[in-house]
Amino acid sequence: MSFITLSKENYFYNLEQIYSRVGSLDQIAVVLKDNSYGHGLIEIARLAREFGISRAVVRSTDEAEKISRFFKYILILSPNKVVENRNFYYGVNRLEDLERYSRNINIELKVDTGMHRLGISPNELHRAIHLIKVRKLRLSGIFTHFREADEISSTLFVQRKIFRELVDEVVSHFPNINIHSNNSAGLFRSGEKIRDEMVRIGIASYGYLPDIPSFKFPKLRPVLSLWGEKIGELKYPKPYFRVGYGGVSEVGEDRKVSIYDIGYSDGFRRLPDSAIREKRFRTPEGNYLVGRVSMDSIALNSDREKIEIFNSVTPLAKILGTIEYEILVGLSEKIERRII
């Protein structure tokens, strides 16, 4: 069966690069939402805890419950239910959310400083503070999300200024709360070590940052590799034999063609016909796709019993005109993850 390998060495290397940018290990919160960006929720939680990370960020309460034994602090960005757990911290994305919580639940207020997606708007802040006080809620933190930290833009600095002003207002009412704004790109774009905030690190921990020379981001190491196992082969195909739906490409002179158990139902997406004809997608060992990706299988010019399909999704993302995140989170949870 197909499987995914997770490099412990590479993951720890990436965490070391992140650690070098903060004042203490306790400042790092690893983002494990959506099955740890496709890497495996439990597997990455276990590795993060082994490294010494004690904070995590997830999407839902269901995810938080699955990894509760690993971390002392888990921020839930979009809670689907409320569970009383002293290690759970519930994100408040709008004023109405404040009605969901009782005084014995940890809440963190998200403020919209320019992303314009989720969060209390600056002009709602006084109302939020009033409601928290009246209802005697346990405000444990305030945070925001940067819109263009991974792009050449001044928006990051505008958002930082707005956030600091909002933080000053909130802290005047609720001192000693958790403050966080930096994501992966924001962390590495800071000119010096971050000492006064927690940092929420997602894609960088998995080995990816945008390749923008002026940012001077560190070279990170992708953690995940996708492998397929051979389930069949073409017997003596003739030269220029066409394989798969539509017959969009030819075998050519190389007659070694095998079928492997990975398809778009597993998250390995269909490539444009032109990319297949031009052999633009290559495995780490140089093999190319023969024909279109099927639901449950692909054909490659190889006769290996097991084949590494990719160990970085960046080339595939460029072919598909998308970002690494989309490919990684699309990998099916049914594929076995193996830590190596």
Secondary structure, DSSP 8 states (H G I E B T S, - for coil): --EEEE-HHHHHHHHHHHHTTBS-GGGEEEE-HHHHHTT-HHHHHHHHHHHT--EEEESSHHHHHHTTTT-SEEEESS-SS----TTEEEEE-SGGGGGG--TTSEEEEEB-SS--SSSB-GGGHHHHHHHHHHTT-EEEEEE---SSTTSS-SHHHHHHHHHHHHHHHHHTTS-S-EEE---HHHHHHSSS-B-SSBEEE-GGGGT-----GGG--------EEEEEEEEEE-SS--TT-B-SGGG-SB-TT----EEES--GGGT-----HHHHHTT--B-TTS-BB-S---SS-EEES---SEEEEES-SHHHHHHHTS-HHHHHHTS-TTSEEEE-
